[in-house]
Amino acid sequence: FAGASPGFEAAQRVRSFLAALTNEAPLVRAVMVEGGAEVIRSFLAAGVVDALCITTAPLLLAGGPRFGDSGGHGGSRGGEGDERVLPSRIELGCVAYEQLGEDVVLFATVETRASEPRP
C-alpha cells in the first residue's frame, strides 16, 4: 500500500487485502504491518488496528506527511473530506515505551477505532 492516499479508497484496499488473506490463509490470526505515516493511517482508517508499536528515531526526513497529518496536499490539516475516515482522536491504552539506543519504541493498544468510512 505504499503511496496509497489515507482516505476511503486506502481503507477499502486494506479491508480487501485482509479479506483475501483470510480466504487464502484462514488460520492467520494476526498481521504485523510495517510502514510509515501513510501506511499506519490507512490501517487505522480501516479500523483494523488492535495495537501499535511505533519506533521513533532522532532523525528528520523531509518530503512526506507526518503521522498526525491527515495526508492532504494543502498543509498539515489535510485535504477536504479526510475527517470522514479517521477520528480526530485515537485513544490508546496500556501505553509503555522503551528506549533502545537513540530510538524510542512506543507500545499501546488502540481503544478508539475509526468508524466505517463513507464514500
Secondary structure, 3 states (H helix, E strand, C coil): CCCCCCCHHHHHHHHHHHHHHHHHCCCCCCCCCCCCHHHHHHHHHCCCCCEEEEEECCCCCCCCCCCCCCCCCCCCCCCCCHHHCCCCCCCEEEEEEEEECCEEEEEEEECCCCCCCCC
